[in-house]
Amino acid sequence: MRRAAVYALVVAALVRERRDIEQYISKSLEISEAVPLVFSEPTVAIEEVRSVRVAPRFRGDYPAVEVAVELRVRITAATRRGDQHLGLRTTAADVQLTALGTVDGLGYHLQPQRARLTAWWGYSNQPLSAEGRPRT
């Protein structure tokens, strides 16, 4: 199978499985100790796919591939910074997702392996309601 075709099938799987990937990131996000924020029961929404890298799992073998995706996400959660509770906030962050891509019918299926926060872009200073809308 040609590399470009595999790439297109992996991107299609990423779009098709977006909700499952967002749920995986919500439950399994690894956060470095250097990040001063602590998220309780986060909800993640993918804002942007920044890059996708696809590599054969084994040399010369395209049915199984390793996928590395750089995502810009929005994390909405009860947030704490040290001992200070900030309430329900939305934080923009970059997440690196690694997954195993396997052939599924005529396309690919992504099995997330790891989600790691690579950068955070601050948090909204405006508290949010339980529905995730800014309080007025």
N, C-alpha and C positions, 0 to 999 in steps of 0.2 A: 504494500500500500504506500502511496506517495506521502511524503511528509506534510505537504500542504493540505491534502485530503484529511489526514489524521488531525491536524490542527483545527480545521473547520468543524470536524465532528466533535472535538473536545470543547470548542467554544459553544457549539449548539447544546451540548450536555450541560455546560455551565449556565446557560440561559434557562434551559428546561428545568434544571434542578435547583434553581435559585432559592426557593423557600426552604428546602432541605439543608442547603449550605448555610443559610442565615440561622437556622435553628442549631446546626452543629456549632457554628461560631459562638452563638449565645451560651451554649452549655460548656464548650471546651476551650474558650479563649485563654491562652497563656499570657500572663501579664508580668513583665519584669518588675523587680522590686524598686527600680529607679522611677517608675511611674507613681506619682503620689496619690493617685485616685484609686478608690476601691469601689467596685460596682456590685450591687446586690440585685440578683435576678435580672440581668440585662436582656434587652430586646435589641437585636441587631438588624439593620436594614442596609443592604448594599447600595451605595450611591454611585460608584464608578468602578469599572474594571480597568486598572491602570496598566497591567501587563500580564501576558500568559506565556509561559515557557513549557514546551512539551519535549520530553526526551524518552527514547525507548527504555523500557524497564531493563531489558537485556540487550546486549549489543546486536544490532541487526534485526531486532524483533519489534514490530510495531503493534501487534495486537494488544499488548499491555504496555502502558506508558506511565511515566511519572510526570505529574503536572504541578507546576509552581505558579500560583496566581497572586498578584499584588492587587489588593482591593482597598478602596476608600469606603469606609462604612460609617454609619451613624449609630451610636450606642445610646439607648435611652434606658436609664436605670436610676434607682435610689443610689445616690453617690455620696461618698465620704472621702474627705481629705484629712488624713491624720485622725484627730478626735472630733473634727468639725463635720457635722452632718449637713450636706448641701441640699438635701431633698431630691426630688425627681428632676434629673437634668439630662440634656442631650450633649454628647461629646462626639466630635469628629475624630476619626482615627484611621491609620493605615494598618492593614492586617495582611500578613503573609500566610496564605493557605497552601498546604501541600496535600496532594491527593493522588490516588492510584486510579488511572483510567482503564477500564476494561471494556471489551467489546460486548455490546448488548443489542442483539438483533442487527439492525442496519446502522446503529450508532454506537456511542460510548456511554458508559455509566461512570460517574465519579464517586469514589469512596474517599471522603476526607480522612486524612491521617493526622494532621496537625494544623492548628490555627494559632498564630503568634502575633501579638500586637507589636508593631515595629515603630510606630510614632503616634503621638496623640496631639491634637491641634486645639487644645483648650476645651473649655466647656462653656455652655451658655450661662450667662449671669442671670438670666431670667428663669425663675422656677417654672416648672410645667405642671399642668393639671394631670390627673390620673389618666386622661385620654391622650396625653402627650402633646397637648396644645399649650402655648404660652398663657400664663395667667395674666389677666388684665386688672 
